[in-house]
Amino acid sequence: MQFESLIVMLIVGLLAGWIAGKLMKGRGFGLFGNMIVGVVGAFLAGLIFPALGFAVGGGFIASVFHATIGAVILLFVIGLIRKA
């Protein structure tokens, strides 16, 4: 992995975490916590979605979309674990 791709993945993850925090009101961890969840969600989405055959396309917008879905799923699962 090149350094530039790592930087882009971090930017996409931070943006996705912020969007996921707005979508999942009440289940977030604040601005910085949601951004960290977004980075982890971007990584998980990058692993899981291609294996499932789910692809929206290439480019920055598609990457943000995938990462946001991954972050929302991760926030939902973390919310379920926190309630238990």
Rosetta silent file (secondary structure, phi, psi, omega in degrees, C-alpha in Angstrom):
SEQUENCE: MQFESLIVMLIVGLLAGWIAGKLMKGRGFGLFGNMIVGVVGAFLAGLIFPALGFAVGGGFIASVFHATIGAVILLFVIGLIRKA
SCORE:     score description
SCORE:     0.000 S_00000001
   1 L     0.000  131.304  179.792    0.000    0.000    0.000 S_00000001
   2 L   -82.241  159.831 -177.749    1.391    3.358   -0.961 S_00000001
   3 H   -62.206  -39.331 -179.038    1.508    6.298    1.399 S_00000001
   4 H   -64.353  -39.036  179.816   -0.932    8.327   -0.731 S_00000001
   5 H   -68.975  -32.297  176.281   -3.532    5.561   -0.670 S_00000001
   6 H   -66.445  -42.249  178.293   -3.237    5.349    3.107 S_00000001
   7 H   -62.844  -43.895  179.531   -3.840    9.100    3.407 S_00000001
   8 H   -63.993  -41.193  178.921   -6.873    8.873    1.094 S_00000001
   9 H   -62.848  -39.299  177.638   -8.257    5.932    3.093 S_00000001
  10 H   -65.945  -41.744  178.440   -7.901    7.948    6.312 S_00000001
  11 H   -64.111  -44.223  178.000   -9.634   10.972    4.771 S_00000001
  12 H   -62.063  -43.412  179.619  -12.452    8.792    3.444 S_00000001
  13 H   -63.906  -41.029  178.423  -12.794    7.101    6.838 S_00000001
  14 H   -64.473  -43.294  177.989  -12.904   10.396    8.715 S_00000001
  15 H   -65.145  -42.333  179.278  -15.553   11.752    6.379 S_00000001
  16 H   -65.207  -37.831  177.799  -17.554    8.522    6.568 S_00000001
  17 H   -64.014  -39.939  177.824  -17.390    8.534   10.367 S_00000001
  18 H   -64.943  -43.973  179.664  -18.755   12.059   10.485 S_00000001
  19 H   -64.649  -43.573  179.800  -21.599   11.146    8.094 S_00000001
  20 H   -62.716  -37.321  176.747  -22.368    7.960   10.038 S_00000001
  21 H   -63.332  -36.581  176.905  -22.521    9.966   13.265 S_00000001
  22 H   -70.288  -36.813 -179.523  -25.092   12.277   11.676 S_00000001
  23 H   -73.857  -34.461 -175.435  -27.134    9.325   10.408 S_00000001
  24 L  -106.390   59.603 -177.883  -27.018    7.370   13.680 S_00000001
  25 L   -58.293  134.309  178.604  -27.983   10.100   16.137 S_00000001
  26 L    88.764   -8.737 -179.519  -27.734    8.941   19.734 S_00000001
  27 L  -115.012    5.799 -174.732  -25.489    5.962   18.972 S_00000001
  28 L   -90.037 -176.256 -178.330  -22.251    7.771   18.318 S_00000001
  29 L  -122.642   25.043 -175.071  -19.160    8.499   20.326 S_00000001
  30 H    86.974  176.075 -174.231  -18.778   12.189   19.617 S_00000001
  31 H   -60.373  -52.202 -176.213  -16.978   13.752   16.690 S_00000001
  32 H   -72.617  -36.681  176.602  -13.564   12.148   17.155 S_00000001
  33 H   -63.584  -41.852  178.020  -14.926    8.772   18.243 S_00000001
  34 H   -65.834  -34.643  177.944  -17.162    8.627   15.190 S_00000001
  35 H   -66.761  -38.355  176.375  -14.220    9.501   12.967 S_00000001
  36 H   -65.926  -42.531  175.953  -12.230    6.613   14.402 S_00000001
  37 H   -61.748  -35.458  177.716  -15.219    4.319   13.878 S_00000001
  38 H   -64.173  -40.266  178.100  -15.376    5.647   10.313 S_00000001
  39 H   -65.198  -43.878  178.053  -11.763    4.671    9.652 S_00000001
  40 H   -66.535  -40.673  177.329  -12.398    1.171   11.042 S_00000001
  41 H   -63.464  -36.629  176.941  -15.679    0.977    9.105 S_00000001
  42 H   -64.820  -41.202  178.281  -13.872    1.966    5.907 S_00000001
  43 H   -64.681  -45.451  179.490  -11.360   -0.807    6.474 S_00000001
  44 H   -64.702  -40.994  178.197  -14.094   -3.368    7.181 S_00000001
  45 H   -64.055  -36.501  177.489  -16.135   -2.255    4.177 S_00000001
  46 H   -65.914  -25.984  177.927  -13.032   -2.588    2.011 S_00000001
  47 H   -89.136  -42.443 -170.347  -12.690   -6.195    3.131 S_00000001
  48 H   -83.031  -47.225 -173.154  -16.308   -7.348    3.309 S_00000001
  49 H   -61.848  -43.291  176.979  -18.112   -5.671    0.393 S_00000001
  50 H   -64.349  -32.965  178.051  -15.871   -6.967   -2.412 S_00000001
  51 H   -67.366  -30.473  178.357  -16.127  -10.476   -0.965 S_00000001
  52 H   -85.198   -8.948 -178.861  -19.930  -10.193   -1.082 S_00000001
  53 L    83.742   13.118 -179.745  -19.847   -8.853   -4.622 S_00000001
  54 L   -89.914  116.954 -179.652  -21.306   -5.507   -3.598 S_00000001
  55 L  -144.447  133.063  178.023  -19.777   -2.694   -5.625 S_00000001
  56 L   -96.083  -26.949 -177.930  -21.039    0.783   -6.424 S_00000001
  57 L   141.432 -172.267  179.677  -18.138    1.738   -8.632 S_00000001
  58 L  -102.377  174.532  176.809  -14.784    3.391   -8.290 S_00000001
  59 L   104.310  175.520 -175.267  -13.764    6.831   -7.219 S_00000001
  60 H   -67.343  -44.589 -177.774  -13.913    9.003   -4.168 S_00000001
  61 H   -63.774  -42.636  178.486  -17.728    9.185   -3.848 S_00000001
  62 H   -64.833  -37.548  178.149  -18.105    5.404   -4.068 S_00000001
  63 H   -65.223  -42.119  177.654  -15.380    4.973   -1.455 S_00000001
  64 H   -64.710  -39.717  178.433  -17.128    7.397    0.893 S_00000001
  65 H   -62.169  -49.303  177.976  -20.431    5.569    0.296 S_00000001
  66 H   -59.578  -47.384 -177.872  -18.899    2.157    1.099 S_00000001
  67 H   -64.679  -36.010  178.052  -17.083    3.495    4.146 S_00000001
  68 H   -65.797  -42.831  176.893  -20.233    5.213    5.429 S_00000001
  69 H   -61.411  -44.499  177.889  -22.205    1.979    5.172 S_00000001
  70 H   -61.722  -40.577  179.722  -19.406    0.165    7.007 S_00000001
  71 H   -69.103  -38.930  177.597  -19.299    2.836    9.721 S_00000001
  72 H   -63.896  -43.922  178.147  -23.091    2.807   10.179 S_00000001
  73 H   -61.894  -43.976  179.642  -23.066   -0.979   10.538 S_00000001
  74 H   -64.503  -41.710  176.403  -20.194   -0.764   13.008 S_00000001
  75 H   -62.758  -38.883  178.388  -21.946    1.956   15.052 S_00000001
  76 H   -63.302  -46.952 -179.422  -25.100   -0.160   15.115 S_00000001
  77 H   -65.591  -42.059  178.368  -23.244   -3.264   16.338 S_00000001
  78 H   -64.368  -37.816  176.798  -21.294   -1.273   18.938 S_00000001
  79 H   -62.406  -39.413  176.963  -24.588    0.268   20.102 S_00000001
  80 H   -66.080  -39.929 -179.637  -26.076   -3.189   20.554 S_00000001
  81 H   -68.969  -38.486  179.836  -23.056   -4.363   22.527 S_00000001
  82 H   -64.713  -33.637 -179.019  -23.098   -1.256   24.738 S_00000001
  83 H   -74.848  -25.971 -176.091  -26.768   -1.849   25.632 S_00000001
  84 L   -75.322    0.000    0.000  -26.173   -5.486   26.588 S_00000001
